Every structure is written in structure tokens, then in C-alpha cells.
Amino acid sequence: GVILGCLFGPPALYIWAVGLLAAGQSSTMTGTYAGQFVME
């Protein structure tokens, strides 16, 4: 992330952070849904 910021500037750093956050959210949602299916 820091390397991208140095190469492409602050905007790329924000995009990377948002992408990382989105990936974390989607994986959490997937894990939650999978957990619900297992519990049932």
C-alpha cells in the first residue's frame, strides 16, 4: 500500500485502502452466511 502511494500518489493509496476494506467486508459477509448455513 505504501509503495503504491509512493509510485502513484495519495489517490492510489485511497483506492487501495477502499479496495482492501471492501475485500474484508465481502469475506466477512461470506463467512457469516457460511456460518449461518452450518448452524442450521
N, C-alpha and C positions, 0 to 999 in steps of 0.2 A: 504494500500500500504506500509506504513512504517513498519507495523507489519510483512508483508511478507518479507520485506527487512531484518528485524532482524532475522527471522526464517530461511530463505533460502539464504540470502546473496544478494549482488548487482545484479547478473544476473536475479534473480526472480523479482527484482524491475523494471528492464528494460523491462522484458517481460510483467509485469503488466501494465506499462506505455504505451507500444505499443498496448496492447490489449484494454486499455481504449481509446486511440486515435483512433484505428480502429473502435471501437464501436460508438464513437462520429461521425466519418466520415460517417459511414453507416447510422446512424439515421438522419444525416443532409441530405444525398442524398435521403433517403426515404421521408423525409419531403418536400424536393424540388420537387420531382416527384409528390407527392400527391398534392402539391400546384399548379403545372402546370395543372394537370388534373382538379382541382377545377376551376381554372381560365378559362379554355377552356369550 
